[in-house]
Amino acid sequence: MSKKTDRLRGINSPDSLPRFLKILTNLKYRLIIEGVAVGALAGLLVSAFRVALSKADEIRTILLEAAHMKLSVAVCCFLLLIFLAVCVSFIVSREPLCSGSGIPQVKGELEGKIKTNWISVIIAKFVGGVMAIGAGLSLGREGPSIQLGAMVGKGFSRLSGRFRSEERLLMTCGAGAGLAAAFGAPLAGVVFALEELHKNFSTEILLSTMAAAITGDWVASSMFGLKPVFSLDMDVSIPLSHYWMVIILGIILGILGVLYNRCIALSQTFFGSLRPAWMKAVVPFVVIVILAVVYPQALGSGHELVEYAGAGTAGVKILAVMLAVKFCFSIMSFGTGAPGGIFLPLLVLGALSGGLFAQVAGACGACSNPHITYFVILGMAGMFSSIVRAPITGIILISEMTGIFYNMLPLAVVTFTAYLTAELLGGIPIYDQLLERLMATRRAQQQRRKTINVK
């Protein structure tokens, strides 16, 4: 009798259930150990990515200051930007799956729709992301960090010879660890994996991803410290009598979120139609030159704008201009397909919207204390919920990024209101929208290849 028959008889034997449960238990513990390993590797890679971005930001600041003083330096900076635009365009053309945030690509692969070369994506995403974000495009580090982490999980799986189902879990572990290391938000990394990537819950996903996210955050915290990403001082809580303002803010953010997603689609269509293809990288890099002269605060992800809005020192006009410029530049930057995410830029937009709302409410006499910092935090959570359509992740992410955990009720109110508003307006979640566009583009490319082969 063959060994296969013996195994089949063993499965059907009376003691097969305990053995099967033991196998599942061992698998669960093995996945936790593998999650720790993937989390450590992803944490190291994402930390290196953060260091490279930080150095690129420092170099950009120094060059901008020098360019304002010497014309020759300004000319050199312009030539450098053109060079970076050509490099980014070349990288994306050679590895198309490194473009954009990377989260739709991860979702597509987890759903079995896309296959990636993990080594190629890691190299292209890392180098292209540093060039694009470091040059000043309004893009964030979180999307690339999630894709980098997922590719680490895939590489770990391939090198250790795991099955496809286990590979998906390891990719999820890496993605959660990537988000945790990018923002110092391990809980958000776990919830994002469950709420957005898998859209379901299982013990295996929960435990292994939690192990990876905690490990990834520990590695990143060892390098960057335990300080929250945003330093916002908030000494008082918003009173219940002002919760009507929270609901109104949620409605406004829901509308803005739908508008943002639709503008992203229009921007992608516009830049996708530009010929030759390298033009879609050159155009926003030229805009960088203009902004560097007239409005340098809009360059980069805009991390410092969150704290600036929360300080309450900016007036209504300044915040309105900041919001308009950042909104347009973020849409343009992402529409080009350059490697970079939208998490941080959309959080900046939410912070500016919340601060502007509080300033207007205070100026109109709607409340004696506008609680500007509080509404900045609520604005980030509401904007995230309306655009990404992941309210639980939004609540936890903003709490971890600000280090403030006692404002769960208003966060829940604003995220739910923004989510419901976006749903009623028929808005499509941004990553579902991006994945559908990605798949449509790939189908069109395949059809063109078939047509060429027939001819």
C-alpha positions, 0 to 999 in steps of 0.5 A: 500500500502506498504512503499516500493511501496510508496518509488518507487512511490516517486522516479518516481514522478515529484519532485523525481529528486530534492529529489534525488540530495538532498540525493546525496548532503547530502551524499557528505557532510557526506562523508567529515565528515566521511573522517575527522574522518577516517583521524584523526584516521589513522593519530594517528595510523600511527604517533604511527607507525612512533614513534615506528619505530624511537625508533626501529632505535635508539635502533638498532644504539645503539646496533650496536655501542655496538656490535662493542666494545664487543663480548658478545653484538654482540652475544646477538644482533645476538640472538635477530635478530634470535628471531625477524626473528622467530616472523616476520615469525610467524606473517606473517604465522598467518596473511598472508595479513599483508605481504609485503607493503600492497598496493596490499591487499588494491587494491584487497579489493577495487576491491572485490577480497580479504576480510580482518579482519581489526583488525587482519591486524592492529595488525599484520602489526603494530607489524610485521612492527616495528620488520622487519623494526626496525631490519634493513631490507631495507623496508619502512613505507609508504606501511604499513601506507597505509594499516593501514589507509585503515584498519582504514577506514574499521573498521570505516565503519564496526562499523558504519554499512555502506554499501559496496560502502561507505566502499570502499570510507572510505578505500580509505580515510584511505589509502590517510590519511596513505600516508599523515601521513607517508610522510607529503604529503597530496596532494600525498595521494589524488592523489595516491588514485585516480591514483593508487587505484581507477584509476578513478576520482569522486567528492565523492572520491576527497573531502572525501579523501582530507578531510582525507589526510589533517586531517591525515597530520595535526595530524602527523605534530602536532607530527613531525613538518612541516619540509619536509622529505628530507632536500635538499638544491638547490640554482639553477635550471638546465638550459634548455641546460641540459635537454637532460641529464634529458631525458637520466636519465629518460631512464636509470631509466625506464630500472632500474625500469623494472629490479627492478620489475622483480628482485622482482618477482624472489626474491619472487619466490626464497623465496617462494620455501624455506622450511621450511617456516621460512627460508625465514625470517631467511636468510635476518636477517642473511644478516643483521648481515653481513651488520652490520659488513661490510656496516651498511649504507645499513641497514634500509630504507636508509632515510639518504642516500638520503641527503648524495647523495644530498650533493655531497660529495660522489664519483662515486665509493662510490655511485656505491657500495651503489646503488648495495648493496642497490638494492640487499638488498632491493630486498631480504628484500621485497622478503621475504614477511616481513611487509614493503613497497618499496616506501622509498627504491625505492626513495633511489635507485632513489636518488643514481642513480641520484647522480651517473649519475650527478657525472659521467656526471660531470667527463666526462665533459658533463656539467660544473656544474653537479647539483647533488642535482637536479639530486638526486631529479629527480632520485627519481621521475623517479624511482618512475614513472618507478616502480609504474607507477604513474607519477603524484603521483611521481611528487607531492610526491617528491615535498612535501617530499623535499619542493621544488615546482619550478622544475615541468618541469624537474620532468615532463620530467623525470617521463614521460620519465621513464614511457614511457621507462618502458612501451615500455620495457613491464614492469608491474607496481609493485602493479599490479604485486604484486596483481596478484601474491597474487591472484595466491597464494590464488588460489593455496592455495584454490585448495590445500584445495579442493584436501585435502578435496576430499581425 
